[in-house]
Amino acid sequence: MNDRDEIIRRRAYAIWENEGRPEGQERRHWEQAAREIGPDEVPMPRETNRNQTLPSDPTQDEARDTGDDRKPSL
């Protein structure tokens, strides 16, 4: 993942959290984040299995520690 993708991923995650962590909105969140970051074309990451573990996110470490297994599905 390049730096731009990482910035978009983090913004999409923030959008997801701000919207109450809805399921099934990965593409919309990614595209919204990409638009906010800038006009360059950014491809959507390949579709993921909803049960697939995402790369580690420091904010999710706390969720794992408290027993909260909810994870973003970008």
C-alpha positions in Angstrom: 0.0 0.0 0.0 1.4 3.4 -0.9 1.3 6.5 1.2 -1.7 7.9 -0.6 -3.7 4.6 -0.1 -2.8 4.7 3.6 -4.1 8.3 3.9 -7.3 7.3 2.1 -7.6 4.1 4.3 -7.3 6.2 7.5 -9.8 8.7 6.2 -12.3 6.0 5.1 -12.0 4.5 8.6 -12.7 7.8 10.2 -15.8 8.2 8.0 -16.9 4.7 8.9 -16.6 5.5 12.6 -18.3 8.9 12.3 -21.3 7.2 10.6 -21.7 4.7 13.5 -19.7 1.8 11.9 -22.3 0.7 9.4 -21.7 -2.5 7.5 -21.6 -2.8 3.7 -20.4 0.8 3.1 -16.7 0.1 2.3 -16.8 1.3 -1.3 -18.7 4.5 -0.5 -16.4 5.3 2.4 -13.3 4.7 0.2 -14.6 6.8 -2.6 -15.6 9.6 -0.3 -12.2 9.6 1.3 -10.5 9.5 -2.1 -12.5 12.5 -3.2 -11.7 14.4 0.0 -7.9 13.7 -0.4 -7.7 15.0 -3.9 -8.6 14.7 -7.6 -6.1 12.0 -8.5 -7.6 8.7 -9.6 -7.2 6.1 -6.8 -8.3 2.5 -7.4 -10.6 0.8 -4.9 -8.8 -2.0 -3.1 -10.0 -5.4 -4.2 -13.1 -6.7 -2.5 -12.5 -8.3 0.8 -14.3 -11.1 2.6 -16.2 -9.5 5.5 -14.5 -12.0 7.9 -11.0 -11.2 6.6 -8.7 -9.5 9.1 -7.6 -6.1 8.1 -4.1 -4.7 8.6 -3.5 -3.7 12.2 -5.0 -0.4 13.2 -3.8 1.1 16.5 -7.4 2.1 17.4 -8.5 -1.5 17.1 -5.9 -2.8 19.6 -7.9 -1.2 22.4 -11.1 -2.8 21.0 -9.4 -6.2 21.1 -8.2 -5.6 24.7 -11.8 -4.9 25.8 -13.3 -7.9 24.1 -15.0 -5.8 21.4 -14.4 -7.8 18.2 -16.0 -5.3 15.8 -13.6 -4.4 13.0 -14.0 -2.1 10.1 -14.6 -3.8 6.8 -12.9 -1.6 4.2 
